[in-house]
């Protein structure tokens, strides 16, 4: 497992209803269907239903979220190309 500044990145899913994630650098955005996180291993997008961030400790990089989990996807590109209009016409 890759290590950055002695911080590990782990995801623990409990029954598709609770997420415990470590190695979080920042919460980019969130709503009840999507949570976008910047982790030490890249951007992580969590998709689900009724998602809610219960706790986030910026110092330790630990986050807990609840809701119904559908997917967790890593992407290496941290910037989206273009703006709203260019994404609208893809």
Backbone bond lengths (Angstrom), bond angles and torsions (degrees), N, CA, C in turn:
res aa  C-N    CA-C-N  psi(-1)  N-CA   C-N-CA  omega(-1)  CA-C   N-CA-C  phi
1 X - - - 1.451 - - 1.518 108.52 -
2 X 1.317 116.30 137.65 1.459 121.51 -179.43 1.522 110.61 -73.26
3 X 1.307 115.33 142.94 1.456 121.08 -178.58 1.522 108.68 -125.40
4 X 1.322 117.46 135.99 1.454 122.80 176.72 1.512 108.13 -129.92
5 X 1.343 116.63 119.45 1.463 121.81 -179.43 1.529 112.34 51.66
6 X 1.336 116.61 41.33 1.464 123.04 178.51 1.524 113.80 60.14
7 X 1.327 117.57 23.62 1.464 122.11 176.89 1.524 107.67 -115.28
8 X 1.316 116.86 127.35 1.452 121.52 177.81 1.521 109.80 -97.29
9 X 1.329 115.11 155.52 1.455 120.78 177.24 1.521 107.86 -111.40
10 X 1.315 116.26 119.03 1.462 122.63 179.07 1.518 109.72 -134.25
11 X 1.321 114.30 149.66 1.472 121.26 173.15 1.514 107.34 -127.02
12 X 1.321 115.99 126.67 1.463 121.73 175.19 1.523 106.87 -119.58
13 X 1.325 115.46 121.28 1.461 121.85 178.91 1.517 107.86 -108.24
14 X 1.308 115.97 124.99 1.461 121.29 179.64 1.522 109.64 -109.46
15 X 1.329 115.78 101.00 1.457 121.71 174.72 1.519 114.63 61.07
16 X 1.319 118.97 29.24 1.471 124.67 -177.16 1.525 112.50 57.09
17 X 1.336 117.26 18.94 1.464 120.69 -178.73 1.516 113.14 -121.11
18 X 1.336 117.56 -17.62 1.458 120.29 -177.46 1.524 109.10 -141.85
19 X 1.330 116.04 137.11 1.461 122.92 178.07 1.518 109.59 -119.82
20 X 1.315 116.34 132.93 1.457 122.01 169.60 1.525 105.43 -120.26
21 X 1.322 116.48 119.77 1.460 121.18 -175.30 1.520 108.92 -126.76
22 X 1.329 116.52 134.77 1.462 121.46 174.42 1.521 108.92 -117.29
23 X 1.324 116.01 164.58 1.460 120.77 -179.16 1.517 113.39 81.44
24 X 1.334 117.38 26.83 1.460 122.56 -179.85 1.522 109.35 -88.91
25 X 1.329 116.06 128.39 1.460 121.02 176.08 1.532 111.01 -90.92
26 X 1.352 116.57 -37.06 1.460 119.87 -175.73 1.522 110.06 -162.80
27 X 1.318 116.02 150.48 1.461 122.27 170.02 1.519 106.07 -95.43
28 X 1.331 116.68 111.35 1.466 121.82 -176.33 1.517 110.25 -75.24
29 X 1.331 116.81 -49.56 1.464 121.00 176.94 1.526 109.04 -162.84
30 X 1.330 114.82 161.68 1.460 119.02 177.14 1.515 110.51 -159.61
31 X 1.315 114.77 150.06 1.459 123.08 168.80 1.526 106.19 -150.08
32 X 1.319 118.18 -167.74 1.464 119.14 -174.11 1.529 113.78 -76.27
33 X 1.364 118.49 -5.24 1.458 121.29 178.60 1.525 113.78 -118.38
34 X 1.338 118.10 -18.22 1.462 121.55 -175.19 1.523 111.01 -144.30
35 X 1.327 115.80 134.56 1.463 122.14 170.88 1.527 106.34 -123.39
36 X 1.321 117.03 124.96 1.467 121.69 178.49 1.517 107.96 -113.16
37 X 1.345 114.52 123.09 1.458 121.62 -175.49 1.519 110.47 -122.22
38 X 1.316 116.13 145.46 1.457 121.45 170.38 1.521 106.11 -99.70
39 X 1.336 116.83 115.69 1.454 121.29 -178.73 1.525 109.78 -108.81
40 X 1.309 116.42 173.93 1.457 120.02 177.97 1.526 111.69 -69.48
41 X 1.349 117.28 -12.89 1.460 121.78 178.58 1.525 112.91 -109.99
42 X 1.323 118.00 10.27 1.467 121.28 179.82 1.511 111.61 121.86
43 X 1.327 114.77 -177.41 1.458 121.08 -178.62 1.530 110.28 -76.42
44 X 1.330 115.29 136.12 1.457 122.63 179.79 1.521 108.61 -123.41
45 X 1.334 115.43 125.14 1.463 121.36 178.06 1.521 108.55 -110.45
46 X 1.319 115.37 123.78 1.459 122.69 177.50 1.523 107.39 -104.67
47 X 1.329 116.89 126.44 1.465 122.05 177.11 1.521 108.62 -112.86
48 X 1.330 115.30 143.28 1.449 118.95 179.58 1.507 112.09 -178.10
49 X 1.309 114.66 -157.54 1.458 122.41 -177.83 1.523 107.93 -134.40
50 X 1.320 116.19 137.40 1.470 122.18 -179.02 1.530 112.33 54.44
51 X 1.338 116.70 40.02 1.459 120.99 -179.95 1.516 110.44 -72.88
52 X 1.319 115.79 139.75 1.453 121.81 -179.52 1.523 108.67 -147.37
53 X 1.328 116.83 128.98 1.454 120.86 176.00 1.520 107.85 -81.73
54 X 1.329 115.86 115.57 1.459 121.93 -178.47 1.519 110.21 -80.78
55 X 1.344 116.46 -43.02 1.461 119.77 179.27 1.522 109.65 -153.23
56 X 1.334 115.43 149.86 1.462 122.68 174.21 1.518 107.72 -147.21
57 X 1.331 115.35 121.62 1.454 121.14 178.28 1.521 107.54 -108.44
58 X 1.332 116.42 107.97 1.452 121.49 -176.85 1.525 111.86 -65.67
59 X 1.314 117.81 -29.91 1.468 121.22 -178.96 1.524 112.36 -71.80
60 X 1.335 117.38 -41.93 1.462 120.58 -178.83 1.526 112.31 -93.62
61 X 1.332 117.90 -15.34 1.456 121.45 -178.88 1.507 113.66 74.20
62 X 1.334 117.07 26.44 1.458 121.34 -178.84 1.521 110.80 -106.82
63 X 1.331 115.59 137.76 1.459 122.10 -177.93 1.522 108.89 -134.43
64 X 1.323 116.31 141.23 1.459 122.67 172.94 1.513 107.81 -124.56
65 X 1.332 115.99 131.69 1.462 121.54 178.61 1.520 108.68 -134.64
66 X 1.330 115.49 152.02 1.459 121.21 176.77 1.518 108.80 -125.70
67 X 1.318 115.79 162.61 1.455 123.21 -179.42 1.513 108.60 137.04
68 X 1.318 117.29 -175.85 1.457 121.01 178.47 1.527 108.74 -94.10
69 X 1.321 116.69 115.20 1.459 122.75 -176.08 1.519 111.34 -83.32
70 X 1.352 115.80 129.83 1.460 121.20 175.04 1.521 111.84 -107.04
71 X 1.348 117.65 -40.62 1.465 120.21 -175.09 1.515 111.02 -158.94
72 X 1.325 114.52 153.14 1.460 122.76 171.79 1.520 106.07 -133.69
73 X 1.343 116.61 119.48 1.460 121.24 -173.53 1.517 109.77 -129.22
74 X 1.337 115.36 130.56 1.459 121.20 174.91 1.519 109.41 -94.29
75 X 1.324 115.78 142.15 1.455 121.22 171.96 1.511 108.25 -131.04
76 X 1.314 116.11 145.60 1.461 119.72 -178.73 1.515 111.61 -87.33
77 X 1.334 117.89 -24.06 1.458 121.89 -179.09 1.513 109.41 -85.99
78 X 1.340 117.23 115.02 1.459 120.53 -177.83 1.512 112.81 -88.22
79 X 1.341 118.09 -8.02 1.462 121.00 178.68 1.515 109.00 -116.04
80 X 1.318 116.11 136.42 1.444 119.91 175.55 1.509 108.33 -85.60
81 X 1.335 115.60 137.39 1.457 118.92 -179.37 1.520 110.01 -76.77
82 X 1.319 116.29 133.82 1.450 121.66 177.69 1.509 112.67 74.27
83 X 1.307 114.66 -179.33 1.444 121.11 179.63 1.507 111.78 -104.49
84 X 1.305 114.33 -161.46 1.460 121.05 -178.29 1.525 111.78 -60.03
85 X 1.310 117.81 -44.38 1.454 121.49 -177.35 1.528 111.43 -64.40
86 X 1.339 118.49 -42.23 1.458 120.27 -179.90 1.527 110.86 -66.72
87 X 1.345 118.08 -34.99 1.462 120.47 177.17 1.524 110.46 -71.78
88 X 1.311 117.34 -31.53 1.462 121.53 -179.99 1.527 111.61 -64.74
89 X 1.330 117.14 -35.78 1.457 121.21 -175.49 1.518 114.09 -99.39
90 X 1.315 118.97 19.64 1.469 121.28 176.37 1.491 110.68 -75.25
